[in-house]
Amino acid sequence: MLKLLKTLVSSILLVLFILCFLIINNFFDFLANVLTTMQFMPSFISLFNLKSFFTVLSFLFIITLTFLFGRIYCSFICPLGFLQDFFIKFTSLYKKNSYKYFNKINFLRYGILILLIIFFISGNLLITNLLDPYSIFGRIITDLIKPLIIWINNFFYESLNKSQIYLFIHIKLEKINLFVIFTTLIFFISILITSLLKGRLYCNSICPVGTLLGFISKISLFKINLNSETCTKCGLCEKKCIASCIDSKNNYIDQSLCVRCFNCLDVCKPKSLSFNILKPKPQFNLSRRHFISNSFNYLFAIFLTSFFPLKFLFGKSIPQKFNNKLIIPPGGLNIKHFSNNCTGCLLCVNKCPKKIIRANFLEHQALQIMQASINYSYGFCDYECNICSQVCPTNALIPLSLSEKKLTQIGIVQFIEKDCIVVKNQKDCGACSEHCPTKAVYMIPYKENLFIPATNTEICIGCGACEYACPAIPKAIIVNGNSEHKKAKIVKSNKNIEKVKNNDFPF
């Protein structure tokens, strides 16, 4: 019954997670906000940004759930866990999966967690960005699954249109950084192979969230308990355990590794396994157990208590290399805040209707790998849109109302007169002014009845509409990013703005 419940819940959540990343509308935007807030790492980071009371409740819910039932999060809530279970289930269709007890890589998972803690304390999310299970799942959907779905859709669109069957619409396949795809592909293939061969090996050898929750799971109220008096040592439970946490020969279950898949309960014929609050007998040396348990409990306590003061006090002295080509999305506040809180899940990349938010791969040294930035080569920031700040699960992009977003200056316009069409070709243009929503770019008389752009940086919000519209090569008007977002002045009137002589676009 428990296994069926787990399969049902995880399957529904997996589908919902995928839809939240793929579909842009009010319902799925709201649902994405709810589901992502329930993820461990985003909810933990959000605690220090005071995103919402719901964030605090979500984090406490995960911790309480683990104290009560063990690593239920890993089987019921974590989307990367669902994905691995899907791969494992797929493998079982053509071969019998058989697993063995395996706990010889504790040094690896504990080492990764300690490394993550050190990076966290110093205000660096590199390890989190690379290994957080939710963020990995988000990148797999964004960089691999979504482009594949679009390619399949366009294939059927072109094939059926030839027969005058119009069931599909063409969807533009956006360009993706090859290094970003390659990095995501490496993680995807690694997780796929380990899932097919060793079950939840990633969860119990690399995943820092799994390791952290494993500490709590050791003392959870409900456990998978093995009755040694009725156990026949057939080993069937061990073979079916995708977490490789059951040592059937010694009647031992490693509660820190158990992901609560409940496979063992289904296959145990004498019903020697149960999920209840009965305390199991000690299975190994008591002093050794206390030493290990206390050591990592202290580490966990240090992690929780030290992260806030050290990250936000010591973190202020960390230099951030910034160049004005880097533009962070509205709500990012400043480079330090954004880079210290973005886990690179790429939900904002998926939700951006103009597709200008892109994953970073060493293009900007001030950002970590896979953190997002704006690229106006693909479009411009819609004046009437604030969706990216509404869906960010970690508050790396703080929620902005539409009125607040319209006054948030993420960059400043720069006009390069020598490259302008009007100057080079002695021909009217005005594309930049026509597209500017605040009229920070406006036209003034030039010569011989021509008009040339002029700028007012006080009311510019850095939306990039002017840069994207500019037909000149190289661009005659660009946006330089602000390392710290500012507030633009409210546009009161456009008395000084001259209209372009020709109302039609000249090209």
PyMOL commands that set and color helices and strands:
alter all, ss='L'
color gray80, all
select helices_A, chain A and resi 2-22+26-37+40-47+53-69+72-77+79-92+106-121+126-131+133-161+178-198+201-205+208-217+236-240+263-267+286-317+335-341+347-351+387-391+402-405+417-419+421-425+431-435+465-469
alter helices_A, ss='H'
color red, helices_A
select strands_A, chain A and resi 223-226+246-247+252-253+273-276+357-359+372-374+408-415+441-445+451-455+477-487
alter strands_A, ss='S'
color yellow, strands_A
deselect
rebuild
show_as cartoon
